[in-house]
C-alpha cells in the first residue's frame, strides 16, 4: 500500500496527515513504526561496520558514511510523517495503536536465524543434507 498520498505539505511546508478513516491511520502508524525500526537497525549496523573498519580502508569507510547519510535522510523523512500521524491521533482524540509484539522481537528473530544457520552448517558438515542428483530416466 502506498500511504504517501495521505501526506500533504501545507503553506509552511509542514507535513499534514489526511487518512480516509481511523483504520487506515492505524495501519499507517504501524507501517511507519516498522520502517523506523528497520532503518534504525540499519543505521546501527552501518555505524558498527564503520567502527570496525581499519583506517586504511578509505573506500569502504566512504561507502559506509554514504550509507549513514542515506539512512539518516530516510529517518528524517519518516520522523516528520510519524509526527504528523501522532498529531492527527491527538487532534482527533484517538489513542495511538499498540505496537504489535512482533515489532519488538528483533533479538529473538536474530537468535533463531543464527541457530538455523548453525544447524544447517552442522548438517552440511555431517553430510546429512541429501544432494539432488538428476537421474536419467529411460524413455
MARBA-3410 file (N, C-alpha, C, O; in Angstrom, 1 decimal):
139
0.8,-1.2,0.0,0.0,0.0,0.0,0.9,1.2,0.0,1.8,1.3,0.8 ~ 0.6,2.2,-0.9,1.3,3.4,-0.9,0.6,4.4,0.0,-0.4,5.0,-0.4 ~ 1.1,4.7,1.1,0.4,5.6,2.1,0.9,7.0,1.9,0.4,7.9,2.6 ~ 1.8,7.3,1.0,2.3,8.7,0.8,1.3,9.6,0.3,1.4,10.8,0.5 ~ 0.2,9.2,-0.3,-0.9,10.1,-0.8,-1.6,10.7,0.4,-2.3,11.7,0.2
-1.5,10.1,1.6,-2.2,10.7,2.7,-1.5,11.8,3.4,-2.0,12.5,4.3 ~ -0.3,12.1,2.9,0.5,13.2,3.4,0.6,14.3,2.4,0.9,14.1,1.3 ~ 0.4,15.5,2.9,0.5,16.7,2.1,1.2,17.8,2.8,1.1,17.9,4.1 ~ 1.9,18.7,2.1,2.6,19.8,2.8,1.6,21.0,2.8,0.9,21.3,1.8 ~ 1.6,21.7,3.9,0.8,22.9,4.0,1.6,24.1,3.5,2.7,24.0,3.0
1.1,25.3,3.7,1.8,26.5,3.2,3.1,26.8,3.9,4.0,27.4,3.3 ~ 3.3,26.3,5.1,4.5,26.4,5.8,5.5,25.3,5.6,6.5,25.2,6.2 ~ 5.2,24.4,4.6,6.0,23.3,4.3,6.0,22.2,5.4,6.9,21.4,5.4 ~ 5.0,22.3,6.3,4.8,21.3,7.3,4.0,20.1,6.7,3.1,20.4,5.9 ~ 4.3,18.9,7.1,3.6,17.8,6.6,2.3,17.6,7.4,2.3,17.6,8.6
1.2,17.4,6.7,-0.1,17.2,7.3,-0.6,15.8,6.9,-0.2,15.3,5.8 ~ -1.3,15.1,7.8,-1.7,13.8,7.6,-3.3,13.8,7.4,-4.0,14.3,8.2 ~ -3.7,13.2,6.3,-5.2,13.1,6.0,-5.6,11.7,5.6,-5.7,11.4,4.4 ~ -5.8,10.9,6.6,-6.3,9.5,6.3,-7.8,9.5,5.9,-8.5,10.4,6.3 ~ -8.2,8.4,5.3,-9.6,8.3,5.0,-10.4,7.8,6.2,-11.6,8.2,6.3
-9.8,7.1,7.1,-10.5,6.7,8.3,-9.5,6.3,9.4,-8.3,6.3,9.1 ~ -10.0,5.9,10.5,-9.2,5.5,11.7,-8.4,4.3,11.4,-7.2,4.2,11.8 ~ -9.0,3.3,10.8,-8.3,2.0,10.5,-7.1,2.3,9.6,-6.0,1.7,9.8 ~ -7.3,3.1,8.6,-6.1,3.4,7.7,-5.0,4.2,8.5,-3.9,3.9,8.3 ~ -5.4,5.1,9.4,-4.4,5.8,10.2,-3.7,4.8,11.1,-2.5,5.0,11.3
-4.3,3.9,11.6,-3.7,2.9,12.5,-2.7,2.0,11.7,-1.6,1.8,12.1 ~ -3.1,1.6,10.5,-2.2,0.9,9.6,-1.0,1.7,9.2,0.2,1.2,9.3 ~ -1.2,2.9,8.9,0.0,3.8,8.5,0.9,4.0,9.7,2.1,4.0,9.5 ~ 0.3,4.2,10.9,1.1,4.4,12.1,2.0,3.2,12.3,3.2,3.4,12.5 ~ 1.5,2.0,12.2,2.3,0.8,12.4,3.3,0.6,11.3,4.4,0.1,11.5
2.9,0.9,10.1,3.8,0.8,8.9,5.0,1.8,9.1,6.2,1.4,8.9 ~ 4.8,3.0,9.5,5.9,3.9,9.8,6.7,3.5,11.0,8.0,3.6,10.9 ~ 6.1,2.9,12.0,6.9,2.4,13.1,7.8,1.3,12.7,9.0,1.2,13.1 ~ 7.3,0.4,11.9,8.1,-0.7,11.4,9.3,-0.2,10.5,10.4,-0.7,10.6 ~ 9.0,0.7,9.6,10.0,1.3,8.8,11.1,2.0,9.7,12.3,1.9,9.4
10.6,2.7,10.7,11.5,3.4,11.6,12.5,2.4,12.3,13.7,2.6,12.3 ~ 11.9,1.3,12.8,12.7,0.3,13.5,13.7,-0.3,12.5,14.8,-0.6,12.9 ~ 13.2,-0.6,11.3,14.1,-1.3,10.3,15.3,-0.3,10.0,16.5,-0.7,10.0 ~ 15.0,0.9,9.7,16.1,1.9,9.4,17.0,2.2,10.6,18.2,2.4,10.4 ~ 16.4,2.1,11.8,17.3,2.3,12.9,18.2,1.2,13.1,19.4,1.4,13.4
17.8,-0.1,12.8,18.7,-1.2,12.8,19.8,-1.1,11.8,20.9,-1.4,12.1 ~ 19.4,-0.6,10.6,20.4,-0.4,9.5,21.4,0.6,9.9,22.6,0.5,9.6 ~ 20.9,1.7,10.5,21.8,2.8,11.0,22.8,2.3,12.0,24.0,2.5,11.9 ~ 22.3,1.5,13.0,23.2,1.0,14.0,24.2,0.0,13.4,25.4,0.0,13.8 ~ 23.8,-0.8,12.4,24.7,-1.7,11.7,25.7,-1.0,11.0,26.9,-1.4,11.0
25.4,0.1,10.3,26.3,0.8,9.5,27.3,1.5,10.4,28.5,1.6,10.1 ~ 26.9,2.0,11.5,27.8,2.7,12.5,28.8,1.6,13.0,30.0,1.9,13.2 ~ 28.3,0.4,13.4,29.1,-0.6,13.9,30.1,-1.0,12.8,31.3,-1.2,13.2 ~ 29.7,-1.2,11.6,30.6,-1.5,10.5,31.7,-0.5,10.3,32.9,-0.8,10.1 ~ 31.3,0.8,10.4,32.2,1.9,10.2,33.3,1.9,11.3,34.5,2.1,11.1
32.8,1.6,12.6,33.8,1.5,13.7,34.7,0.4,13.6,35.9,0.5,14.0 ~ 34.3,-0.7,12.9,35.2,-1.9,12.8,36.2,-1.8,11.6,37.2,-2.5,11.6 ~ 35.9,-1.0,10.7,36.8,-0.9,9.5,38.2,-0.3,9.9,38.2,0.7,10.6 ~ 39.3,-0.9,9.4,40.6,-0.4,9.7,40.8,1.0,9.0,40.1,1.3,8.0 ~ 41.7,1.8,9.5,42.0,3.1,9.0,42.3,3.1,7.5,42.0,4.1,6.8
43.0,2.1,7.0,43.4,2.0,5.6,42.3,1.8,4.6,42.5,2.0,3.4 ~ 41.1,1.4,5.1,40.0,1.1,4.2,39.2,2.3,3.9,38.0,2.5,4.3 ~ 39.8,3.3,3.2,39.2,4.6,2.9,37.9,4.4,2.0,36.9,5.1,2.3 ~ 38.0,3.6,1.0,36.8,3.5,0.1,35.6,2.9,0.8,34.5,3.3,0.7 ~ 35.9,1.8,1.6,34.9,1.2,2.4,34.3,2.1,3.4,33.1,2.1,3.6
35.1,2.9,4.1,34.7,3.9,5.0,33.8,4.9,4.4,32.8,5.3,4.9 ~ 34.2,5.4,3.2,33.4,6.4,2.4,32.0,5.8,2.1,31.0,6.5,2.1 ~ 32.0,4.5,1.7,30.7,3.8,1.4,29.8,3.8,2.6,28.6,4.0,2.5 ~ 30.4,3.4,3.8,29.6,3.4,5.0,29.1,4.8,5.4,28.0,4.9,5.9 ~ 29.9,5.8,5.2,29.5,7.1,5.5,28.3,7.5,4.6,27.3,8.1,5.0
28.4,7.1,3.3,27.3,7.4,2.4,26.1,6.7,2.8,25.0,7.2,2.7 ~ 26.2,5.4,3.3,25.1,4.7,3.8,24.4,5.4,5.0,23.2,5.5,5.1 ~ 25.3,5.9,5.9,24.8,6.6,7.1,24.0,7.8,6.7,23.0,8.1,7.2 ~ 24.5,8.6,5.7,23.8,9.8,5.2,22.5,9.4,4.6,21.5,10.1,4.9 ~ 22.4,8.4,3.8,21.2,8.0,3.2,20.2,7.5,4.2,19.0,7.9,4.1
20.6,6.7,5.1,19.7,6.2,6.2,19.2,7.4,7.0,18.0,7.4,7.4 ~ 20.1,8.3,7.4,19.7,9.4,8.2,18.6,10.3,7.5,17.7,10.7,8.1 ~ 18.8,10.5,6.2,17.8,11.3,5.4,16.4,10.5,5.5,15.4,11.2,5.6 ~ 16.5,9.2,5.3,15.2,8.4,5.3,14.6,8.5,6.7,13.3,8.6,6.8 ~ 15.4,8.5,7.7,14.8,8.6,9.1,14.2,9.9,9.3,13.2,10.0,10.0
14.8,11.0,8.8,14.3,12.3,9.0,12.9,12.4,8.3,12.0,13.0,8.8 ~ 12.8,11.9,7.1,11.6,11.9,6.3,10.5,11.1,7.1,9.3,11.6,7.2 ~ 10.8,10.0,7.6,9.8,9.2,8.3,9.4,9.9,9.6,8.3,9.8,10.0 ~ 10.4,10.5,10.3,10.1,11.2,11.5,9.0,12.3,11.3,8.1,12.4,12.2 ~ 9.2,13.0,10.3,8.2,14.1,10.0,6.8,13.5,9.8,5.8,14.0,10.2
6.7,12.4,9.0,5.5,11.8,8.8,4.9,11.2,10.0,3.7,11.3,10.3 ~ 5.8,10.5,10.8,5.3,9.9,12.1,4.8,11.0,13.0,3.8,10.7,13.7 ~ 5.4,12.1,13.1,4.9,13.2,13.9,3.6,13.7,13.5,2.7,14.1,14.3 ~ 3.4,13.8,12.1,2.1,14.2,11.6,1.0,13.2,11.9,-0.1,13.6,12.3 ~ 1.3,11.9,11.9,0.3,10.9,12.3,0.0,11.0,13.7,-1.2,10.9,14.1
1.0,11.2,14.6,0.8,11.3,16.0,-0.1,12.5,16.3,-1.0,12.5,17.1 ~ 0.1,13.6,15.6,-0.6,14.8,15.8,-2.1,14.6,15.4,-3.0,15.0,16.1 ~ -2.3,13.8,14.3,-3.7,13.5,13.8,-4.4,12.7,14.9,-5.6,13.0,15.2 ~ -3.7,11.7,15.5,-4.4,11.0,16.6,-4.7,11.9,17.8,-5.9,11.8,18.3 ~ -3.8,12.7,18.1,-4.1,13.6,19.3,-5.2,14.6,19.0,-6.1,14.7,19.8
-5.2,15.2,17.8,-6.2,16.2,17.4,-7.6,15.5,17.3,-8.6,16.2,17.6 ~ -7.7,14.3,16.9,-8.9,13.6,16.7,-9.3,12.7,18.0,-10.3,11.9,17.9 ~ -8.6,12.9,19.0,-8.8,12.3,20.3,-8.9,10.8,20.2,-9.8,10.1,20.8 ~ -8.0,10.2,19.4,-7.9,8.7,19.3,-6.6,8.3,20.0,-5.6,9.0,20.0 ~ -6.6,7.1,20.6,-5.4,6.5,21.1,-4.5,6.0,20.0,-5.1,5.5,19.0
-3.2,6.1,20.1,-2.3,5.5,19.2,-2.4,4.0,19.3,-2.6,3.5,20.4 ~ -2.3,3.3,18.2,-2.4,1.9,18.2,-1.2,1.3,19.0,-0.1,1.8,19.0 ~ -1.5,0.2,19.7,-0.4,-0.6,20.4,0.5,-1.2,19.3,0.0,-1.7,18.3 ~ 1.8,-1.2,19.6,2.8,-1.7,18.7,2.7,-3.3,18.9,2.8,-3.8,20.0 ~ 2.5,-4.0,17.8,2.4,-5.5,18.0,3.7,-6.0,18.5,4.8,-5.5,18.2
3.6,-7.1,19.3,4.8,-7.7,19.9,5.9,-8.1,18.8,7.1,-8.1,19.1 ~ 5.4,-8.4,17.6,6.3,-8.8,16.6,7.3,-7.8,16.2,8.4,-8.1,15.7 ~ 7.0,-6.5,16.4,8.0,-5.5,16.0,9.1,-5.4,17.1,10.1,-4.8,16.8 ~ 8.8,-5.9,18.2,9.8,-5.9,19.3,10.6,-7.2,19.5,11.3,-7.3,20.5 ~ 10.5,-8.1,18.6,11.1,-9.4,18.8,12.4,-9.5,18.0,12.8,-10.7,17.6
13.1,-8.5,17.7,14.3,-8.5,16.9,15.3,-9.5,17.4,15.9,-10.3,16.6 ~ 15.6,-9.4,18.7,16.7,-10.3,19.3,16.3,-11.8,19.1,17.1,-12.6,18.8 ~ 15.0,-12.1,19.3,14.6,-13.5,19.2,14.7,-14.0,17.7,15.1,-15.1,17.5 ~ 14.3,-13.1,16.8,14.5,-13.4,15.3,15.9,-13.7,15.0,16.2,-14.7,14.3 ~ 16.8,-12.8,15.4,18.2,-13.0,15.1,18.7,-14.3,15.7,19.5,-15.0,15.1
18.3,-14.6,17.0,18.8,-15.8,17.6,18.3,-17.0,16.8,19.1,-18.0,16.6 ~ 17.0,-17.0,16.4,16.5,-18.2,15.6,17.2,-18.3,14.3,17.5,-19.5,13.9 ~ 17.5,-17.2,13.6,18.2,-17.3,12.4,19.6,-17.8,12.6,20.1,-18.7,11.8 ~ 20.3,-17.4,13.6,21.7,-17.9,14.0,21.6,-19.4,14.2,22.5,-20.1,13.8 ~ 20.7,-19.8,15.0,20.5,-21.2,15.3,20.3,-22.0,14.0,20.9,-23.1,13.9
19.5,-21.5,13.2,19.2,-22.2,11.9,20.5,-22.3,11.1,20.7,-23.4,10.5 ~ 21.2,-21.3,11.0,22.5,-21.3,10.2,23.5,-22.3,10.8,24.1,-23.1,10.1 ~ 23.6,-22.3,12.1,24.5,-23.3,12.8,24.0,-24.7,12.5,24.8,-25.6,12.2 ~ 22.7,-25.0,12.6,22.2,-26.3,12.4,22.4,-26.7,10.9,22.8,-27.9,10.6 ~ 22.2,-25.8,10.0,22.4,-26.1,8.6,23.9,-26.4,8.3,24.2,-27.3,7.6
24.8,-25.6,8.9,26.2,-25.9,8.7,26.6,-27.3,9.3,27.4,-28.0,8.6 ~ 26.0,-27.6,10.4,26.3,-29.0,11.0,25.8,-30.1,10.1,26.5,-31.1,9.9 ~ 24.6,-29.9,9.5,24.1,-30.9,8.6,25.0,-31.1,7.4,25.2,-32.2,6.9 ~ 25.4,-29.9,6.9,26.3,-30.0,5.7,27.6,-30.7,6.0,28.1,-31.5,5.3 ~ 28.2,-30.3,7.2,29.4,-30.9,7.6,29.3,-32.4,7.8,30.2,-33.2,7.4
28.2,-32.8,8.4,28.0,-34.2,8.6,27.4,-35.0,7.4,27.1,-36.2,7.5 ~ 27.2,-34.2,6.3,26.7,-34.8,5.1,25.3,-35.4,5.3,24.9,-36.3,4.6 ~ 24.5,-34.7,6.1,23.1,-35.2,6.3,22.2,-34.6,5.3,21.0,-35.0,5.3 ~ 22.6,-33.6,4.6,21.7,-33.0,3.6,21.8,-33.7,2.3,22.9,-33.9,1.7 ~ 20.7,-34.3,1.8,20.7,-35.0,0.6,21.0,-34.1,-0.6,20.5,-33.0,-0.7
21.8,-34.6,-1.5,22.1,-33.8,-2.7,21.2,-34.3,-3.8,21.1,-35.5,-4.0 ~ 20.5,-33.4,-4.4,19.6,-33.8,-5.6,20.5,-34.2,-6.7,21.4,-33.5,-7.2 ~ 20.3,-35.5,-7.1,21.0,-36.0,-8.2,20.0,-36.2,-9.3,19.0,-36.8,-9.1 ~ 20.4,-35.7,-10.5,19.4,-35.9,-11.6,19.7,-37.3,-12.2,20.8,-37.5,-12.7 ~ 18.8,-38.1,-12.1,18.9,-39.5,-12.7,18.3,-39.5,-14.0,17.3,-38.9,-14.3
19.0,-40.1,-14.9,18.4,-40.2,-16.3,17.4,-41.3,-16.3,17.6,-42.4,-15.8 ~ 16.2,-40.9,-16.8,15.1,-41.9,-16.8,15.0,-42.4,-18.2,14.9,-41.6,-19.2 ~ 15.0,-43.7,-18.4,14.9,-44.2,-19.8,13.6,-43.9,-20.4,12.5,-44.0,-19.7 ~ 13.6,-43.5,-21.6,12.4,-43.2,-22.3,11.9,-44.3,-23.1,10.8,-44.2,-23.7
END
